[in-house]
Amino acid sequence: MRIDPSMWRTVLFSLGVVTFVIGVYQTLVENNPKVPAESLQRNYWLFMLSLGCIMYYRYLKQRDKEARFLADPKNAPKVQPKTPAKSGKPQPRKKPRK
């Protein structure tokens, strides 16, 4: 049994949102008015986990979007014919002399 890739992306996005909400909640609950940045430092890993999940989700979504774009026959890259190789000698300009 295989799971659809869009399901994995949904789980990844949900994990990112949940870890962000937990990080905000823990930061507000553990807030120490004497040292306000201390609770943020303790929950920094939750915010980074959330950011990593969201960034990977967006990467997968963009990669899937590009694959669908290139799979469409009208958007397929056109192969241009090769131009003949230039000789090592430069071509003279056709410029009138005075």
N, C-alpha and C positions, 0 to 999 in steps of 0.2 A: 504494500500500500504506500503510495507516494502522496505527499502533501503538496498542494499547489504552492508555487513560489510566492504568489500574492498573499497567501496565508502567513508565510514566514515574515513577509514585510509588515503585515498587520501586527503580528506578535512583537516584532522589533520596535515598531512605533509605539505600541502600547507600553512596552517595557521602558522606553525612553520617557514617556509621559508620567508613568507611575513613579519612576525613580526621581523625577524632578519634583513631583508633588510631595513625596516623602521627604526629600531634601529640604524643601521650603518649610514643611511642617516641623521637622526636627530642629531646623535653625530657629524658628520662632519659639518653640517650646523650651529649648535649652538656652535661650537668650539670657546673657548675664549683663545687666546694665553697666557694671564696672568695666568689663572687657567685652565690648560688643562684637568684635571680629572673631572671638574665640569659638563661638558656636558655628560660624560660617566655615572656619578652618577645619573643625571636626567633621563637618558634613560635605566637605569639598569633593570627596570621592564619589558621593551620590550625584553631584552635579556633573562631574566629568563622565561618569557612566551614562548619564542621561544624554549628554552632548554627543558622546561616541555613538550611542544607539541612533540618535536622530541623524547624525552625519552619515552613518552607514546606510540607513533607510533611504536617505535622499540619493546617495550614490547608486544603490540598487534600482531605485525608481528611474533615475536618469539613464542608466545603462539599458534598462528595459525599453524606455522610450526611444532611445537611439536604435535599438535592434528592430523595433516595430517600424520605425521610419525607413530604415534601410531594407526591410523585407518587402516594402511596397515597391512594385516594379517601376512605377513612374519616378521614384526617388532614388533608384539604384545609381551608383556612381557610373558615369559614362567614361568608357575607356577611349582616350584620344589616340589617334595614330602617332607613331613615333616620328619625330622630325629627323631628317638625315643629319648625321654628325657633321659638324663644321670642320673644314680642313684647317690645318695649323697656320695657313697663310691668310692674313686679313684681306678681305675684298676691297678693292679700290673704290673710293667714292666717285660718282660721276658728277664732278663739279667743274664748271668751265674755268679755264685759266685766263688770267688777264694779261 
